Amino acid sequence: MPDSPYILKFPSGGICPVHAHIVNWQFELLHSIGRSKIYYKALERAYSNMEEGHLRNALVHFGNVSFLNFLIDWCKIFGSNNNKSHWKKIFYEAMALDKKPICERDAFERNVMQAIFNECELDTEEYKKIVKSVKKARDKFAAHLDIGEIPEMPNLEVPYCIANALSCLYGNFIGDNSPSLKDLEEDFQSEIESIIEKLSPEK
């Protein structure tokens, strides 16, 4: 039996019903993406000024894990269209009383993409390049390993912007005020800083 849909309101106007249970899974993934990015950057700053030793090795490893987790979870939402957790899978086909679709799939996808493009100042080709770059890093290094064929690792800033744009869009559910990844940055920063502080030797 299908779940009750959320109603997504687009910034450009219009509404569309979306699968609640898939969106809830995506919220978890988006939070993991945001946490991984903030952790990675904080850990990188912390260990870059440390002398070689056990603590630095541990923080480097923790930072690498955060980086790779970012790539893997990001691709679960923005990678291949056939992923069950891809953002396109949230589309919920529903009919109005006059038997016409409440929202057309093409219109839904265009509205989501436009929200991402507007937030991150991207166009279609730039977006495709980012997706290809992150997927390549995941496929050849993060989730699998092609020995001797390590790809260039992507900068996380634009993929993070894309994830934040989706989280902003999901904050537009009617009757909901879900925080975006940007809204959660201070919480994620506090989490990792408290850990680094506890691990660091007293000066």
Secondary structure, 3 states (H helix, E strand, C coil): CCCCEEEEECCCCCEEEEEHHHHHHHHHHHHHHHHHHHHHHHHHHHHHCCCCCHHHHHHHHHHHHHHHHHHHHHHHHHCCCCCCCCHHHHECCCECCCCCECCCHHHHHHHHHHHHHHHHCCCHHHHHHHHHHHHHHHHHHHCCCCCCCCCCCCCCHHHHHHHHHHHHHHCCECCCCCCCHHHHHHHHHHHHHHHHHHHCCCC
